[in-house]
Amino acid sequence: MTFKYERLDKNKAMLLIVDHQEGLYQLVRDSTPTDVKNNILAHAAIGKVFNLPTVMTTSAQTGANGPLPKEVLEMHPTAPLIQRQGEVDAWDNAEFRAAVEATGRKQIIMAGITTDVCTTFLALSLRDAGYSVWANSDGSGTFDLKTAQDANDRMRAAGVQVLSMFAITGELMRDWRNTPGTPEMMPFYDTYLPEYGFVARAHDAALTGGTPSGL
């Protein structure tokens, strides 16, 4: 089989924030609560740092599912927020479909809670509709690791690319000399991926007699 590498392109991509709701957050058990919150905010911040068209959606947010975190809403004050009242698969909602189609983008970066329902159902529908889909595995969560693994396997079988936040942002950036590049992405990683952000801090600290890198 011939493989063709379709790379994420910041000029072709958009971001979907799917049911990252404060009530649903409490269902996630395949990661720690601290990491889940961090990864939800990091997912939303991808759209901001790369200036991607962003569409948000919630499911029955006036009930136990709750609203999106205020930090997410503050990052995207003008982005469409589609409040679904019954559709489990967001693609079944006409207003949501119209919002996605209005961006004109065919590469979709997405994450949601739960991985096996809100993320997977929509990812499969998007693939069926002709979109290329990148599922942020860090930004999604569900009841346990087995459920997450089964959901990710199902998406991969349909051609969804399942990968980490670090991989998504690296592929969007491509070159540290681009914009966004070093000046924009190092603060992003320092906030949301401190394991990497502290590498840059250590580099600066080592330059005691030279010129700081600016990282």
C-alpha atoms as a printed R data frame, in Angstrom:
    type eleno elety resid chain resno       x      y      z
1   ATOM     1    CA   MET     A     1   0.000  0.000  0.000
2   ATOM     2    CA   THR     A     2   1.332  3.422 -0.956
3   ATOM     3    CA   PHE     A     3   1.511  5.836  1.954
4   ATOM     4    CA   LYS     A     4   1.025  9.574  1.510
5   ATOM     5    CA   TYR     A     5   1.863 11.757  4.479
6   ATOM     6    CA   GLU     A     6  -0.803 14.416  4.904
7   ATOM     7    CA   ARG     A     7   0.714 17.052  7.136
8   ATOM     8    CA   LEU     A     8  -1.254 19.393  9.314
9   ATOM     9    CA   ASP     A     9  -1.251 22.875  7.801
10  ATOM    10    CA   LYS     A    10  -2.161 25.891  9.927
11  ATOM    11    CA   ASN     A    11  -3.716 27.470  6.836
12  ATOM    12    CA   LYS     A    12  -5.972 24.470  6.209
13  ATOM    13    CA   ALA     A    13  -6.799 23.365  9.755
14  ATOM    14    CA   MET     A    14  -9.486 24.257 12.268
15  ATOM    15    CA   LEU     A    15 -10.107 23.336 15.907
16  ATOM    16    CA   LEU     A    16 -13.134 21.663 17.478
17  ATOM    17    CA   ILE     A    17 -13.776 21.795 21.223
18  ATOM    18    CA   VAL     A    18 -16.322 19.072 21.936
19  ATOM    19    CA   ASP     A    19 -18.150 18.707 25.254
20  ATOM    20    CA   HIS     A    20 -15.229 19.749 27.451
21  ATOM    21    CA   GLN     A    21 -17.837 20.506 30.081
22  ATOM    22    CA   GLU     A    22 -17.321 20.931 33.795
23  ATOM    23    CA   GLY     A    23 -19.761 18.151 34.678
24  ATOM    24    CA   LEU     A    24 -18.490 15.677 32.089
25  ATOM    25    CA   TYR     A    25 -14.924 16.400 33.232
26  ATOM    26    CA   GLN     A    26 -15.738 14.469 36.396
27  ATOM    27    CA   LEU     A    27 -16.280 11.261 34.400
28  ATOM    28    CA   VAL     A    28 -12.674 11.077 33.235
29  ATOM    29    CA   ARG     A    29 -10.630  8.381 34.942
30  ATOM    30    CA   ASP     A    30  -7.945  7.541 32.366
31  ATOM    31    CA   SER     A    31  -5.840 10.501 33.527
32  ATOM    32    CA   THR     A    32  -5.461 12.536 36.693
33  ATOM    33    CA   PRO     A    33  -7.869 15.440 37.322
34  ATOM    34    CA   THR     A    34  -4.967 17.900 37.192
35  ATOM    35    CA   ASP     A    35  -3.771 16.583 33.835
36  ATOM    36    CA   VAL     A    36  -7.296 16.518 32.411
37  ATOM    37    CA   LYS     A    37  -7.831 20.193 33.227
38  ATOM    38    CA   ASN     A    38  -4.408 21.126 31.840
39  ATOM    39    CA   ASN     A    39  -4.997 19.173 28.635
40  ATOM    40    CA   ILE     A    40  -8.448 20.684 28.071
41  ATOM    41    CA   LEU     A    41  -6.995 24.171 28.347
42  ATOM    42    CA   ALA     A    42  -4.008 23.236 26.180
43  ATOM    43    CA   HIS     A    43  -6.334 21.961 23.462
44  ATOM    44    CA   ALA     A    44  -8.229 25.247 23.418
45  ATOM    45    CA   ALA     A    45  -4.956 27.185 23.405
46  ATOM    46    CA   ILE     A    46  -3.835 25.457 20.196
47  ATOM    47    CA   GLY     A    47  -6.528 27.388 18.372
48  ATOM    48    CA   LYS     A    48  -5.414 30.647 19.917
49  ATOM    49    CA   VAL     A    49  -1.670 30.351 19.369
50  ATOM    50    CA   PHE     A    50  -2.066 29.213 15.736
51  ATOM    51    CA   ASN     A    51  -5.031 31.516 15.029
52  ATOM    52    CA   LEU     A    52  -7.171 28.597 13.858
53  ATOM    53    CA   PRO     A    53 -10.898 28.913 13.176
54  ATOM    54    CA   THR     A    54 -12.512 27.346 16.223
55  ATOM    55    CA   VAL     A    55 -15.969 25.897 16.817
56  ATOM    56    CA   MET     A    56 -17.140 24.882 20.288
57  ATOM    57    CA   THR     A    57 -20.065 22.678 21.189
58  ATOM    58    CA   THR     A    58 -21.757 21.432 24.354
59  ATOM    59    CA   SER     A    59 -24.361 18.815 25.177
60  ATOM    60    CA   ALA     A    60 -27.267 19.847 27.427
61  ATOM    61    CA   GLN     A    61 -25.099 22.350 29.233
62  ATOM    62    CA   THR     A    62 -27.905 23.685 31.439
63  ATOM    63    CA   GLY     A    63 -28.109 20.296 33.180
64  ATOM    64    CA   ALA     A    64 -25.612 18.119 35.003
65  ATOM    65    CA   ASN     A    65 -23.153 18.177 32.092
66  ATOM    66    CA   GLY     A    66 -22.411 21.818 32.908
67  ATOM    67    CA   PRO     A    67 -20.839 24.581 30.815
68  ATOM    68    CA   LEU     A    68 -17.417 24.827 29.213
69  ATOM    69    CA   PRO     A    69 -14.719 26.144 31.567
70  ATOM    70    CA   LYS     A    70 -14.579 29.932 31.627
71  ATOM    71    CA   GLU     A    71 -10.896 29.783 30.644
72  ATOM    72    CA   VAL     A    72 -11.872 28.140 27.350
73  ATOM    73    CA   LEU     A    73 -14.617 30.652 26.666
74  ATOM    74    CA   GLU     A    74 -12.255 33.537 27.399
75  ATOM    75    CA   MET     A    75  -9.725 32.199 24.881
76  ATOM    76    CA   HIS     A    76 -12.364 32.148 22.130
77  ATOM    77    CA   PRO     A    77 -14.857 34.940 22.860
78  ATOM    78    CA   THR     A    78 -16.044 35.212 19.243
79  ATOM    79    CA   ALA     A    79 -16.032 31.524 18.293
80  ATOM    80    CA   PRO     A    80 -19.378 29.828 17.609
81  ATOM    81    CA   LEU     A    81 -20.699 27.888 20.595
82  ATOM    82    CA   ILE     A    82 -23.297 25.365 19.497
83  ATOM    83    CA   GLN     A    83 -25.435 24.230 22.419
84  ATOM    84    CA   ARG     A    84 -26.855 20.841 21.479
85  ATOM    85    CA   GLN     A    85 -30.026 19.791 23.263
86  ATOM    86    CA   GLY     A    86 -30.115 16.098 22.390
87  ATOM    87    CA   GLU     A    87 -27.768 15.039 19.614
88  ATOM    88    CA   VAL     A    88 -25.061 12.707 20.910
89  ATOM    89    CA   ASP     A    89 -23.026 12.978 17.694
90  ATOM    90    CA   ALA     A    90 -22.461 16.702 17.135
91  ATOM    91    CA   TRP     A    91 -22.514 16.150 13.369
92  ATOM    92    CA   ASP     A    92 -26.226 15.366 13.631
93  ATOM    93    CA   ASN     A    93 -26.809 18.995 14.637
94  ATOM    94    CA   ALA     A    94 -27.432 21.184 11.591
95  ATOM    95    CA   GLU     A    95 -26.162 24.367 13.265
96  ATOM    96    CA   PHE     A    96 -22.903 22.651 14.198
97  ATOM    97    CA   ARG     A    97 -22.415 21.274 10.682
98  ATOM    98    CA   ALA     A    98 -23.014 24.721  9.224
99  ATOM    99    CA   ALA     A    99 -20.469 26.290 11.588
100 ATOM   100    CA   VAL     A   100 -17.800 23.765 10.600
101 ATOM   101    CA   GLU     A   101 -18.557 24.094  6.895
102 ATOM   102    CA   ALA     A   102 -18.468 27.894  7.122
103 ATOM   103    CA   THR     A   103 -14.769 27.816  8.026
104 ATOM   104    CA   GLY     A   104 -13.874 26.308  4.652
105 ATOM   105    CA   ARG     A   105 -11.225 24.182  6.360
106 ATOM   106    CA   LYS     A   106 -10.880 20.462  5.617
107 ATOM   107    CA   GLN     A   107  -8.328 19.477  8.264
108 ATOM   108    CA   ILE     A   108  -9.920 19.127 11.685
109 ATOM   109    CA   ILE     A   109  -8.158 18.956 15.045
110 ATOM   110    CA   MET     A   110 -10.527 17.794 17.754
111 ATOM   111    CA   ALA     A   111 -10.867 16.501 21.284
112 ATOM   112    CA   GLY     A   112 -13.771 15.832 23.597
113 ATOM   113    CA   ILE     A   113 -15.243 14.096 26.611
114 ATOM   114    CA   THR     A   114 -15.839 11.260 26.419
115 ATOM   115    CA   THR     A   115 -13.297  9.781 24.012
116 ATOM   116    CA   ASP     A   116 -15.447  6.808 23.065
117 ATOM   117    CA   VAL     A   117 -18.657  8.784 22.443
118 ATOM   118    CA   CYS     A   118 -18.319 12.527 21.902
119 ATOM   119    CA   THR     A   119 -14.926 12.350 20.198
120 ATOM   120    CA   THR     A   120 -15.264  9.064 18.319
121 ATOM   121    CA   PHE     A   121 -18.796  9.477 16.964
122 ATOM   122    CA   LEU     A   122 -17.987 12.922 15.582
123 ATOM   123    CA   ALA     A   123 -14.592 11.860 14.223
124 ATOM   124    CA   LEU     A   124 -16.168  8.981 12.295
125 ATOM   125    CA   SER     A   125 -18.900 11.244 10.923
126 ATOM   126    CA   LEU     A   126 -16.305 13.801  9.812
127 ATOM   127    CA   ARG     A   127 -14.291 11.101  8.032
128 ATOM   128    CA   ASP     A   128 -17.472  9.934  6.323
129 ATOM   129    CA   ALA     A   129 -18.104 13.536  5.211
130 ATOM   130    CA   GLY     A   130 -14.665 13.770  3.581
131 ATOM   131    CA   TYR     A   131 -12.653 15.579  6.262
132 ATOM   132    CA   SER     A   132  -9.155 14.736  7.452
133 ATOM   133    CA   VAL     A   133  -9.236 14.352 11.226
134 ATOM   134    CA   TRP     A   134  -6.567 14.633 13.902
135 ATOM   135    CA   ALA     A   135  -7.784 13.514 17.344
136 ATOM   136    CA   ASN     A   136  -5.860 15.041 20.237
137 ATOM   137    CA   SER     A   137  -5.550 12.038 22.537
138 ATOM   138    CA   ASP     A   138  -4.292 14.195 25.401
139 ATOM   139    CA   GLY     A   139  -7.330 16.453 25.175
140 ATOM   140    CA   SER     A   140  -9.889 13.664 25.305
141 ATOM   141    CA   GLY     A   141 -10.810 11.491 28.272
142 ATOM   142    CA   THR     A   142 -13.096  8.689 29.347
143 ATOM   143    CA   PHE     A   143 -13.868  6.172 32.092
144 ATOM   144    CA   ASP     A   144 -10.733  4.006 31.910
145 ATOM   145    CA   LEU     A   145  -7.697  3.168 29.784
146 ATOM   146    CA   LYS     A   146  -9.316  0.181 28.055
147 ATOM   147    CA   THR     A   147 -12.241  2.281 26.878
148 ATOM   148    CA   ALA     A   148  -9.855  4.949 25.610
149 ATOM   149    CA   GLN     A   149  -7.706  2.392 23.782
150 ATOM   150    CA   ASP     A   150 -10.749  0.770 22.150
151 ATOM   151    CA   ALA     A   151 -12.023  4.166 21.030
152 ATOM   152    CA   ASN     A   152  -8.641  5.178 19.616
153 ATOM   153    CA   ASP     A   153  -8.393  1.862 17.753
154 ATOM   154    CA   ARG     A   154 -11.844  2.442 16.267
155 ATOM   155    CA   MET     A   155 -10.883  5.923 15.088
156 ATOM   156    CA   ARG     A   156  -7.565  4.784 13.618
157 ATOM   157    CA   ALA     A   157  -9.371  2.074 11.659
158 ATOM   158    CA   ALA     A   158 -11.410  4.834 10.031
159 ATOM   159    CA   GLY     A   159  -8.333  6.866  9.098
160 ATOM   160    CA   VAL     A   160  -8.362  9.279 12.022
161 ATOM   161    CA   GLN     A   161  -4.881 10.308 13.126
162 ATOM   162    CA   VAL     A   162  -4.714  9.925 16.909
163 ATOM   163    CA   LEU     A   163  -1.768 11.774 18.416
164 ATOM   164    CA   SER     A   164  -0.545 13.901 21.289
165 ATOM   165    CA   MET     A   165  -0.824 17.647 21.797
166 ATOM   166    CA   PHE     A   166   2.957 17.902 21.374
167 ATOM   167    CA   ALA     A   167   2.809 16.132 18.014
168 ATOM   168    CA   ILE     A   168  -0.095 18.285 16.818
169 ATOM   169    CA   THR     A   169   1.616 21.544 17.709
170 ATOM   170    CA   GLY     A   170   4.943 20.400 16.308
171 ATOM   171    CA   GLU     A   171   3.355 19.475 13.007
172 ATOM   172    CA   LEU     A   172   1.465 22.777 12.824
173 ATOM   173    CA   MET     A   173   4.620 24.758 13.582
174 ATOM   174    CA   ARG     A   174   7.025 22.692 11.435
175 ATOM   175    CA   ASP     A   175  10.015 25.007 11.976
176 ATOM   176    CA   TRP     A   176  11.050 26.905 15.103
177 ATOM   177    CA   ARG     A   177  11.837 29.898 12.833
178 ATOM   178    CA   ASN     A   178   8.249 30.105 11.602
179 ATOM   179    CA   THR     A   179   5.478 32.174 13.142
180 ATOM   180    CA   PRO     A   180   4.201 30.817 15.458
181 ATOM   181    CA   GLY     A   181   7.685 29.624 16.353
182 ATOM   182    CA   THR     A   182  10.090 29.893 19.253
183 ATOM   183    CA   PRO     A   183   8.747 33.162 20.784
184 ATOM   184    CA   GLU     A   184   5.160 31.899 20.746
185 ATOM   185    CA   MET     A   185   5.553 28.188 21.349
186 ATOM   186    CA   MET     A   186   8.029 28.140 24.221
187 ATOM   187    CA   PRO     A   187   5.617 30.033 26.525
188 ATOM   188    CA   PHE     A   188   2.868 27.666 25.334
189 ATOM   189    CA   TYR     A   189   4.938 24.620 26.271
190 ATOM   190    CA   ASP     A   190   6.111 26.215 29.506
191 ATOM   191    CA   THR     A   191   2.445 26.530 30.505
192 ATOM   192    CA   TYR     A   192   0.959 23.306 29.168
193 ATOM   193    CA   LEU     A   193   3.936 20.932 28.793
194 ATOM   194    CA   PRO     A   194   6.382 21.969 31.531
195 ATOM   195    CA   GLU     A   195   8.496 18.869 30.963
196 ATOM   196    CA   TYR     A   196   9.540 20.500 27.686
197 ATOM   197    CA   GLY     A   197   9.294 24.121 28.805
198 ATOM   198    CA   PHE     A   198  11.833 23.516 31.545
199 ATOM   199    CA   VAL     A   199  14.333 22.245 28.960
200 ATOM   200    CA   ALA     A   200  14.356 25.767 27.554
201 ATOM   201    CA   ARG     A   201  14.689 27.276 31.030
202 ATOM   202    CA   ALA     A   202  17.684 25.037 31.724
203 ATOM   203    CA   HIS     A   203  19.253 26.102 28.436
204 ATOM   204    CA   ASP     A   204  18.936 29.764 29.338
205 ATOM   205    CA   ALA     A   205  20.265 29.154 32.824
206 ATOM   206    CA   ALA     A   206  23.346 27.428 31.400
207 ATOM   207    CA   LEU     A   207  24.310 30.485 29.372
208 ATOM   208    CA   THR     A   208  25.827 32.272 32.327
209 ATOM   209    CA   GLY     A   209  28.611 33.944 30.361
210 ATOM   210    CA   GLY     A   210  26.945 34.245 26.970
211 ATOM   211    CA   THR     A   211  23.902 35.647 25.310
212 ATOM   212    CA   PRO     A   212  20.544 34.232 26.485
213 ATOM   213    CA   SER     A   213  18.711 32.290 23.797
214 ATOM   214    CA   GLY     A   214  15.447 34.127 24.281
215 ATOM   215    CA   LEU     A   215  13.579 30.862 24.711
